[in-house]
């Protein structure tokens, strides 16, 4: 079973989920959590129910497709969501065992959850 690795060269610095807005302390928190994920396998990470791929054609947020086109990533079929806390997510493109990190989603805005019982 493969353990995760991260690729940062596709990171989206601007845009609604850009990394330009992060303070140094938040970067440290994120890197610490990524270090924890590195101790697990992808099978384990995916099995906990919080980390998963989504089909971009089913996005509830039209800004996702717009931003993917703007950053020349509109030829992909899936995005992968890595949950860091209650609302916080990292979004990227999972290529074998490497997550090509795109976005920092502080408020679960990229792919908002459907509210239960509504």
C-alpha positions in Angstrom: 0.0 0.0 0.0 1.3 3.4 -1.0 1.7 6.3 1.3 0.8 9.8 0.2 3.2 12.3 -1.3 2.4 15.9 -2.1 3.2 18.0 -5.2 3.0 21.8 -4.9 3.9 23.0 -8.4 0.2 23.2 -9.4 -0.8 25.2 -6.4 -3.3 28.0 -7.1 -2.0 31.2 -5.4 -4.9 33.5 -6.5 -8.6 32.9 -6.9 -11.2 32.3 -4.3 -9.3 29.4 -2.7 -5.9 30.7 -3.3 -3.0 30.2 -0.9 -2.1 33.9 -1.0 -4.3 34.5 2.1 -2.6 32.1 4.5 -0.6 33.3 7.5 2.6 31.5 8.5 0.9 29.8 11.5 -1.7 28.3 9.2 0.9 27.0 6.8 2.6 25.4 9.8 -0.7 23.7 10.9 -1.3 22.4 7.3 2.2 21.1 6.9 2.0 19.3 10.3 -1.3 17.7 9.3 0.2 16.6 5.9 3.1 15.1 7.9 0.5 13.1 9.9 -1.2 11.9 6.6 2.2 10.7 5.4 2.2 8.1 8.2 -0.9 6.5 6.7 -1.6 4.7 3.5 -4.0 6.0 0.8 -6.3 3.1 1.5 -6.5 4.1 5.1 -7.0 7.8 4.3 -9.8 7.0 1.9 -11.5 4.5 4.2 -12.3 7.0 7.0 -15.1 8.6 5.0 -13.7 12.2 5.3 -11.3 12.1 2.4 -12.6 11.3 -1.0 -12.7 12.1 -4.8 -15.6 14.0 -6.4 -16.6 14.1 -10.0 -16.2 17.7 -11.1 -19.2 17.5 -13.4 -21.4 17.1 -10.3 -20.1 20.2 -8.6 -22.7 22.2 -6.7 -20.5 25.2 -7.1 -20.1 26.7 -10.6 -17.0 28.6 -9.5 -15.1 25.2 -9.4 -15.4 24.7 -13.2 -14.7 28.4 -13.9 -11.5 28.4 -11.7 -10.3 25.1 -13.2 -10.5 26.6 -16.6 -8.7 29.7 -15.5 -5.8 27.7 -14.1 -5.8 25.4 -17.2 -6.9 22.3 -15.2 -10.3 21.8 -16.9 -9.2 18.6 -18.5 -9.6 16.6 -15.3 -12.5 14.4 -14.2 -12.0 14.4 -10.4 -10.8 16.5 -7.6 -9.7 15.0 -4.3 -10.8 16.5 -0.9 -8.5 16.0 2.1 -10.2 17.0 5.3 -8.0 18.8 7.8 -10.6 19.9 10.3 -14.4 20.5 10.6 -14.6 22.9 7.7 -11.0 23.0 6.4 -10.1 21.1 3.2 -7.2 20.7 0.8 -8.2 20.1 -2.8 -6.1 18.6 -5.4 -5.7 16.1 -8.2 -4.8 12.6 -7.1 -2.4 11.0 -9.5 -1.5 7.5 -8.2 -0.1 8.2 -4.7 0.7 11.9 -5.3 -1.8 14.6 -4.4 -1.2 17.6 -6.7 -2.4 20.3 -4.3 -4.5 23.1 -5.8 -6.6 24.8 -3.3 -7.0 25.8 0.4 -10.6 25.7 1.3 -11.0 27.2 4.8 -14.8 27.2 5.0 -15.9 24.1 3.0 -16.9 26.4 0.1 -15.4 24.4 -2.9 -17.9 21.6 -2.5 -20.5 22.6 0.1 -22.2 19.7 1.8 -25.9 19.3 1.4 -27.7 19.9 4.7 -29.5 16.9 6.0 -33.3 17.1 6.3 -33.7 20.2 4.1 
